[in-house]
């Protein structure tokens, strides 16, 4: 599967934003997002494909 940043942004906004306020992608580094997502993707019951897209979006927009 090819990661799609726009799809990831949509999933992040719609699925993650249902349960809590959304942090800005650049609130965290890519490494920090890895840890957060390893916990939150299963908790949000995202599919493997959805997780790939969300991860791509957040890492592309993460703090440097």
N, C-alpha and C positions, 0 to 999 in steps of 0.2 A: 504494500500500500504506500502511496506517495503522500506524505504529510501535506496538508493544505492549511495555510495560515488563516485564510478567511473563514473556512469551515470551523477551525478551532476557535476563532473569536466568537462566532455565533453560538457554538456549543457552550463556551465559557460563560457568555452573557446569559443565555437562556437557562442552562442547567445549574450552573454553580450559583448564579444570582438568585435562584429560587429559594435557596436556604439561608443565605447570608449576604451581607454587603460585599461587593467585589473589590478586592485590592487592585490597584493599578499594576499592570504587568511589570513596570519598572520599579515597583516597591521592593522587589527582590532580584537577586542575581539568578542566572540560569541554574547554578548549583543549588541554591536555596529552593528554587521551584521544583527541582528533582525530588527533594525530600518531602515537600508539601504535597506534590502530586502523587507520590508513591502511597501516601495515606488517603488523599481525597478522591482519587479516581475510583478505587473500589468502594469507598463510602458512598459516593454519588451514583454508584452502579453504572458507570460509563462503560460502554463496550471497548474492546481493545482498539478498534478503529477510532472511536471518539477520543480515547485517551491519547492516541498518536497525534491527532489534529490539535487538541488542546495543548499538549506538550510543545508542539512545534510553534504554535502561536505565542505562548508565554515565553519560551526561550528566545524567540526572535525579537521579542519586545522587552526582554529583561534588562535590568540595570547592568551596566558593563563593569 
